[in-house]
Amino acid sequence: MKTLLNRLIVLALAASATALASAAAAHGAGGPASGLRPSKTVAQAAATGQAKPAPAPARWLGLIGEYGPDNGILYILEKDGRLYAQPKGGKPTPLTEVSNNIFKAEVRGEGPGRRVVFTRDARGRATRVADGLVLYERRQIEPEEGANQLRVTPLRPVPELLKEARAASPPPESGEFRQTDLSELTRLDPTIKLEVRYATTNNLFGTVFYSEARAFLQRPAAESLVRAGRRLREKGYGLLVHDAYRPWFVTKVFWDATPDDKKKFVADPSQGSRHNRGCAVDLTLYDLKTGRPVEMVSTYDETTDRASPDYPGGTSLQRWHRDLLRAAMESEGFKVFEGEWWHFDYKDWKLYRIGNVPFDQIKQPVSGGARRLPAGRTPRVPVRAQAGRALRGMSLSMRRRTV
């Protein structure tokens, strides 16, 4: 009887392993809907302890980018100290440097390789690339030179939309919610820096939306962010926050001002957003030694494919910075939004109501400031709460944009 039981256990384990392998293969074959080929996952990168890559050679920076029409995009990217050409949804082809503007594409079975020739402007930036007999024009997708913010032309004047949004009310909600407890991030951790662009005109719409440059999250999310920042400081980086809690009326203005082809980058006010609930944060990294923001694959709030956390282009160092931020945030209960590498949602966002309180009306502790977490200490979570979170984590997340 014991032998039979052992055999049954072995068969069950084998069947389980086969099912997992099949599921993994099916997942890998499908790929992301955008047609981008994701790079090595964060979990894989963490497991291998990937070292910080060297910066790409300066002479190649003007070549890296996107070329070609919407239905035939060619990425020129740097990986591990080598330049590559990769069609969107295809495999990368290594390029061997022949001269400053001429490379050779090395493809097995194609003889000595075909010539890849770049044409540069007076600034050294490539304007086109000829891959064999096919000519690709550079795609003008990033902000203009010297700018760090892409702009969108509002459908209507923003002052008019602001007036309408302030007079409107958030959608009604039913059910049980946690008590709102917005905590100011810089009070919890003074190493967190702010660059709240919606308190300036340097943002997507070129209009001031916030009266103050401040950042808040619900306390559990804020404390998790502090722990993520502590992990990053060990590697020489700090957190630079662009946005966190966002009053609902601002989300309504974003939606009403954004053209239809860009609405996937903003939240539908009829559903509310995770920013409105105080459980979403937009952020990047800064170098602790220099105090300067690190360079990522795209700029913040960029409404292009480059904003994807799995975008294959750019340089090895840019992608490494992007994945380092993601790994630290996801280790503390946040999840990156599929269309924006800088946007992270806290796991318990559904447990909080939509908020519409302006920054200047958010009350903070007067004496002693907000409670700080001692170094290395993690807040205790009751067993029941842990079990509840685990059950909630098993449910499928909505694909519809609610950030």
C-alpha positions as CSV (number, residue, x, y, z in Angstrom):
1,M,0.0,0.0,0.0
2,K,2.9,2.4,0.9
3,T,4.6,1.7,-2.4
4,L,1.4,2.4,-4.4
5,L,0.9,5.7,-2.5
6,N,4.5,6.7,-3.3
7,R,3.9,6.0,-7.0
8,L,0.8,8.1,-7.0
9,I,2.6,11.0,-5.4
10,V,5.4,10.8,-8.0
11,L,2.8,10.7,-10.9
12,A,1.0,13.7,-9.4
13,L,4.2,15.7,-9.1
14,A,5.2,14.9,-12.7
15,A,1.8,15.9,-14.0
16,S,2.0,19.2,-12.1
17,A,5.4,19.9,-13.5
18,T,4.2,19.2,-17.0
19,A,1.3,21.5,-16.6
20,L,3.5,24.3,-15.3
21,A,5.9,23.9,-18.2
22,S,3.1,24.0,-20.7
23,A,1.6,27.1,-19.1
24,A,4.9,28.8,-19.2
25,A,5.5,28.0,-22.8
26,A,2.0,29.2,-23.7
27,H,2.6,32.5,-21.9
28,G,5.9,33.0,-23.6
29,A,4.5,32.3,-27.0
30,G,1.8,34.9,-26.7
31,G,3.9,37.9,-25.9
32,P,2.6,41.3,-25.0
33,A,-0.2,42.7,-27.0
34,S,1.8,45.7,-28.1
35,G,4.2,43.5,-30.1
36,L,7.2,44.5,-27.9
37,R,9.6,41.7,-27.0
38,P,10.1,41.9,-23.2
39,S,13.6,41.7,-21.9
40,K,14.7,39.4,-19.2
41,T,12.1,39.5,-16.3
42,V,12.9,41.4,-13.1
43,A,12.8,38.1,-11.2
44,Q,15.3,36.5,-13.6
45,A,17.6,39.6,-13.4
46,A,17.5,39.5,-9.6
47,A,18.2,35.8,-9.5
48,T,21.3,36.1,-11.7
49,G,22.5,39.2,-9.7
50,Q,23.1,41.1,-13.0
51,A,25.9,43.6,-12.5
52,K,25.5,47.3,-13.4
53,P,26.4,47.6,-17.1
54,A,28.8,50.2,-18.4
55,P,27.4,53.3,-20.2
56,A,27.0,52.9,-24.0
57,P,29.8,54.4,-26.1
58,A,29.1,58.1,-26.6
59,R,29.5,57.8,-30.4
60,W,26.5,55.5,-30.5
61,L,24.1,57.6,-28.5
62,G,23.0,59.6,-31.6
63,L,22.2,56.3,-33.4
64,I,20.0,54.7,-30.8
65,G,16.2,55.1,-31.3
66,E,13.3,54.1,-33.5
67,Y,13.1,54.2,-37.2
68,G,10.5,53.4,-39.9
69,P,6.7,53.7,-40.2
70,D,4.2,52.5,-37.7
71,N,3.8,49.1,-39.4
72,G,7.5,48.5,-39.8
73,I,9.4,49.9,-36.8
74,L,13.1,49.2,-36.5
75,Y,14.8,49.6,-33.1
76,I,18.5,50.5,-32.9
77,L,19.6,49.6,-29.3
78,E,22.7,48.9,-27.3
79,K,23.1,45.7,-25.3
80,D,26.2,44.5,-23.4
81,G,28.5,47.0,-25.2
82,R,27.3,46.1,-28.7
83,L,24.8,47.8,-31.1
84,Y,21.8,45.8,-32.4
85,A,19.0,46.3,-35.0
86,Q,15.7,44.8,-34.0
87,P,12.4,44.9,-35.9
88,K,9.4,45.4,-33.6
89,G,8.3,41.9,-32.5
90,G,11.4,40.3,-34.0
91,K,14.8,39.2,-32.9
92,P,17.8,41.5,-32.5
93,T,20.7,41.3,-35.0
94,P,24.2,42.3,-33.8
95,L,25.9,45.1,-35.7
96,T,29.7,45.2,-36.2
97,E,31.2,48.7,-36.4
98,V,33.1,49.3,-39.7
99,S,33.3,53.1,-39.3
100,N,31.6,55.9,-37.5
101,N,28.4,55.6,-39.6
102,I,28.7,52.2,-41.2
103,F,28.0,48.8,-39.6
104,K,27.7,45.2,-40.8
105,A,24.7,43.1,-39.8
106,E,25.8,39.6,-39.0
107,V,23.1,37.1,-39.8
108,R,23.8,33.4,-40.1
109,G,23.3,32.0,-43.6
110,E,23.5,35.5,-45.3
111,G,27.2,35.4,-46.3
112,P,29.5,38.3,-45.2
113,G,26.6,40.3,-43.9
114,R,24.7,43.3,-45.2
115,R,25.7,47.0,-44.7
116,V,23.8,49.2,-42.3
117,V,24.5,52.8,-43.0
118,F,23.4,55.8,-40.8
119,T,23.0,59.4,-41.9
120,R,23.6,62.0,-39.2
121,D,22.7,65.7,-38.9
122,A,25.1,68.4,-37.8
123,R,24.5,67.5,-34.1
124,G,25.6,63.9,-34.7
125,R,22.1,62.5,-34.4
126,A,21.0,60.0,-37.0
127,T,18.1,61.0,-39.2
128,R,17.8,57.8,-41.1
129,V,19.3,54.3,-41.5
130,A,19.7,52.2,-44.6
131,D,19.5,48.5,-43.7
132,G,20.6,46.8,-46.9
133,L,18.2,48.2,-49.6
134,V,15.6,49.3,-47.1
135,L,15.6,52.9,-45.9
136,Y,14.2,53.8,-42.5
137,E,13.5,57.4,-41.4
138,R,14.0,58.3,-37.7
139,R,10.7,58.5,-35.8
140,Q,10.3,61.8,-33.9
141,I,8.7,60.4,-30.8
142,E,10.7,61.8,-27.9
143,P,10.7,65.4,-26.5
144,E,12.7,68.0,-28.3
145,E,16.4,68.3,-27.6
146,G,17.0,69.9,-24.2
147,A,13.5,69.1,-22.9
148,N,12.5,66.4,-20.5
149,Q,8.7,66.5,-21.0
150,L,6.6,65.5,-23.9
151,R,3.5,67.7,-24.5
152,V,-0.1,66.9,-25.5
153,T,-2.3,69.6,-27.0
154,P,-5.5,69.7,-24.9
155,L,-8.8,69.2,-26.6
156,R,-10.2,72.3,-24.8
157,P,-8.6,75.1,-22.7
158,V,-7.5,73.6,-19.4
159,P,-8.8,76.6,-17.3
160,E,-12.3,75.9,-18.6
161,L,-11.9,72.2,-17.8
162,L,-10.6,72.9,-14.3
163,K,-13.6,75.1,-13.5
164,E,-16.0,72.3,-14.6
165,A,-14.1,69.6,-12.8
166,R,-14.1,71.5,-9.5
167,A,-17.8,71.8,-9.7
168,A,-18.3,68.1,-10.4
169,S,-18.4,65.2,-7.9
170,P,-16.6,61.8,-7.9
171,P,-18.7,58.8,-8.8
172,P,-20.6,57.2,-5.9
173,E,-19.1,54.1,-4.3
174,S,-20.6,51.4,-2.1
175,G,-19.1,48.9,0.2
176,E,-16.7,48.9,3.1
177,F,-13.4,50.9,2.8
178,R,-10.5,51.7,5.1
179,Q,-10.2,55.0,6.7
180,T,-8.2,57.5,4.6
181,D,-4.8,58.2,6.2
182,L,-2.7,60.1,3.7
183,S,0.9,60.5,4.8
184,E,3.4,63.0,3.4
185,L,6.3,61.1,1.9
186,T,9.0,63.6,2.7
187,R,8.0,63.5,6.4
188,L,8.4,59.8,6.5
189,D,11.7,59.8,4.7
190,P,13.7,63.0,4.1
191,T,15.9,61.3,1.5
192,I,12.9,61.2,-0.8
193,K,13.1,64.0,-3.3
194,L,10.2,65.7,-5.1
195,E,9.8,67.0,-8.7
196,V,6.1,67.4,-8.8
197,R,5.6,68.6,-12.3
198,Y,1.8,69.1,-12.0
199,A,2.7,71.9,-9.5
200,T,4.5,73.6,-12.5
201,T,3.9,74.2,-16.2
202,N,6.5,71.5,-17.1
203,N,4.0,68.7,-17.5
204,L,2.0,66.9,-20.2
205,F,-0.5,69.8,-20.6
206,G,1.7,72.8,-19.7
207,T,-0.6,74.0,-17.0
208,V,-0.4,74.2,-13.2
209,F,-2.8,71.7,-11.5
210,Y,-1.5,71.6,-7.9
211,S,-1.2,74.7,-5.6
212,E,1.7,73.0,-3.7
213,A,4.6,70.6,-4.7
214,R,3.8,67.9,-2.2
215,A,3.3,64.1,-2.3
216,F,1.0,61.8,-0.2
217,L,0.2,58.1,0.0
218,Q,-2.1,56.1,2.2
219,R,0.1,55.2,5.3
220,P,0.6,51.5,4.5
221,A,1.7,52.4,0.9
222,A,3.9,55.2,2.2
223,E,5.7,53.0,4.6
224,S,6.2,50.3,1.9
225,L,7.7,53.0,-0.3
226,V,10.1,54.0,2.5
227,R,11.3,50.4,2.7
228,A,11.8,50.3,-1.1
229,G,13.9,53.4,-0.8
230,R,16.0,51.9,1.9
231,R,16.8,48.9,-0.5
232,L,17.8,51.3,-3.2
233,R,20.0,53.4,-1.0
234,E,22.1,50.3,-0.4
235,K,22.9,50.4,-4.1
236,G,23.6,54.1,-4.2
237,Y,20.2,55.4,-5.4
238,G,17.4,57.5,-3.9
239,L,13.7,58.0,-4.9
240,L,12.5,61.0,-6.9
241,V,8.7,61.3,-6.8
242,H,6.8,63.1,-9.6
243,D,3.2,62.4,-8.3
244,A,1.3,60.3,-5.8
245,Y,-2.2,61.0,-4.4
246,R,-4.1,63.0,-7.0
247,P,-7.5,64.7,-6.3
248,W,-10.2,63.3,-8.5
249,F,-11.0,66.7,-10.1
250,V,-7.5,66.7,-11.7
251,T,-8.1,63.2,-13.1
252,K,-11.3,64.5,-14.7
253,V,-9.4,67.3,-16.4
254,F,-6.7,64.9,-17.7
255,W,-9.4,62.8,-19.3
256,D,-11.4,65.6,-20.8
257,A,-8.2,67.3,-22.1
258,T,-6.6,64.2,-23.7
259,P,-7.2,63.2,-27.3
260,D,-8.8,59.8,-27.9
261,D,-5.6,58.2,-29.2
262,K,-3.8,59.0,-26.0
263,K,-6.5,58.2,-23.5
264,K,-4.8,54.8,-22.6
265,F,-2.3,56.9,-20.7
266,V,-4.9,58.6,-18.4
267,A,-7.6,57.3,-16.1
268,D,-11.4,57.3,-16.7
269,P,-12.9,59.6,-14.0
270,S,-16.1,57.6,-14.0
271,Q,-14.1,54.8,-12.5
272,G,-11.7,56.8,-10.4
273,S,-8.0,56.1,-10.3
274,R,-5.5,54.5,-8.0
275,H,-3.9,57.9,-7.7
276,N,-7.2,59.2,-6.5
277,R,-7.2,56.5,-3.8
278,G,-3.7,57.5,-2.6
279,C,-2.3,54.2,-3.7
280,A,-0.3,55.0,-6.8
281,V,3.0,56.8,-7.2
282,D,5.0,58.1,-10.2
283,L,8.7,58.1,-9.5
284,T,12.2,57.5,-10.8
285,L,15.7,57.1,-9.3
286,Y,18.4,59.7,-8.5
287,D,22.1,59.1,-7.9
288,L,23.0,59.6,-4.2
289,K,26.5,60.8,-5.1
290,T,25.5,63.5,-7.7
291,G,21.9,64.1,-6.7
292,R,20.9,63.9,-10.3
293,P,18.1,61.8,-11.8
294,V,19.3,58.8,-13.7
295,E,18.6,58.4,-17.4
296,M,15.8,55.9,-18.2
297,V,14.7,54.5,-21.6
298,S,12.0,57.2,-21.9
299,T,11.2,60.5,-20.2
300,Y,8.5,60.7,-17.5
301,D,4.9,61.0,-18.7
302,E,5.9,60.1,-22.2
303,T,2.9,58.9,-24.3
304,T,4.9,56.5,-26.5
305,D,5.9,52.8,-26.6
306,R,9.2,53.7,-24.9
307,A,7.2,54.1,-21.7
308,S,6.5,50.4,-21.4
309,P,8.4,48.6,-18.6
310,D,9.3,45.9,-21.1
311,Y,10.4,48.2,-24.0
312,P,13.4,46.6,-25.6
313,G,15.1,49.7,-26.9
314,G,17.6,52.2,-25.3
315,T,20.8,51.2,-23.6
316,S,21.7,48.4,-21.2
317,L,22.3,51.0,-18.4
318,Q,18.9,52.6,-19.0
319,R,17.1,49.3,-18.9
320,W,19.1,48.2,-15.8
321,H,18.0,51.4,-13.9
322,R,14.4,50.8,-15.0
323,D,14.5,47.1,-13.8
324,L,16.3,48.1,-10.6
325,L,13.5,50.5,-9.6
326,R,10.8,47.9,-10.6
327,A,12.5,45.1,-8.5
328,A,12.7,47.3,-5.4
329,M,9.1,48.5,-5.7
330,E,7.6,45.1,-6.4
331,S,9.5,43.6,-3.5
332,E,7.4,45.9,-1.2
333,G,3.9,45.3,-2.5
334,F,3.7,47.6,-5.5
335,K,3.1,46.6,-9.1
336,V,4.3,48.4,-12.2
337,F,1.6,49.6,-14.6
338,E,1.9,47.8,-18.0
339,G,2.2,51.0,-20.0
340,E,4.4,53.2,-17.7
341,W,7.7,52.2,-16.1
342,W,7.4,55.0,-13.6
343,H,3.9,54.2,-12.3
344,F,3.4,51.8,-9.4
345,D,0.2,50.7,-7.8
346,Y,0.0,49.6,-4.2
347,K,-1.5,46.1,-3.7
348,D,-4.4,47.3,-1.4
349,W,-5.7,50.1,-3.6
350,K,-9.2,48.7,-3.8
351,L,-9.6,49.1,-0.1
352,Y,-9.6,52.9,-0.2
353,R,-12.2,55.4,-1.5
354,I,-11.7,57.9,-4.3
355,G,-10.4,61.1,-2.8
356,N,-11.0,64.7,-4.0
357,V,-9.3,66.7,-1.2
358,P,-6.8,69.4,-2.4
359,F,-3.3,69.2,-0.9
360,D,-3.7,72.3,1.3
361,Q,-6.7,70.6,3.1
362,I,-4.8,67.4,4.0
363,K,-4.1,67.4,7.7
364,Q,-0.8,66.2,9.0
365,P,0.5,65.6,12.5
366,V,1.6,68.9,14.1
367,S,3.9,67.6,16.8
368,G,6.6,65.1,16.1
369,G,5.8,64.8,12.4
370,A,4.7,61.6,10.8
371,R,5.8,58.3,12.4
372,R,9.1,57.0,10.9
373,L,10.0,53.4,10.6
374,P,13.3,52.5,12.4
375,A,16.0,51.2,10.1
376,G,15.4,47.5,9.3
377,R,12.0,47.4,11.0
378,T,8.9,46.1,9.2
379,P,5.4,47.0,10.6
380,R,3.6,44.0,12.0
381,V,0.6,42.8,10.1
382,P,-2.1,40.7,11.9
383,V,-2.4,37.1,10.7
384,R,-6.0,37.7,9.6
385,A,-4.9,40.7,7.5
386,Q,-2.1,38.6,5.9
387,A,-4.6,35.9,5.0
388,G,-7.0,38.5,3.5
389,R,-4.3,40.0,1.4
390,A,-3.3,36.6,0.1
391,L,-6.8,35.8,-1.0
392,R,-7.2,39.2,-2.6
393,G,-3.9,38.7,-4.5
394,M,-5.3,35.5,-6.0
395,S,-8.0,37.4,-7.9
396,L,-7.4,38.4,-11.5
397,S,-6.6,42.2,-11.9
398,M,-8.7,44.2,-14.3
399,R,-6.9,45.0,-17.6
400,R,-8.8,48.3,-18.0
401,R,-6.8,51.3,-17.1
402,T,-7.8,52.6,-13.7
403,V,-4.6,54.3,-12.8
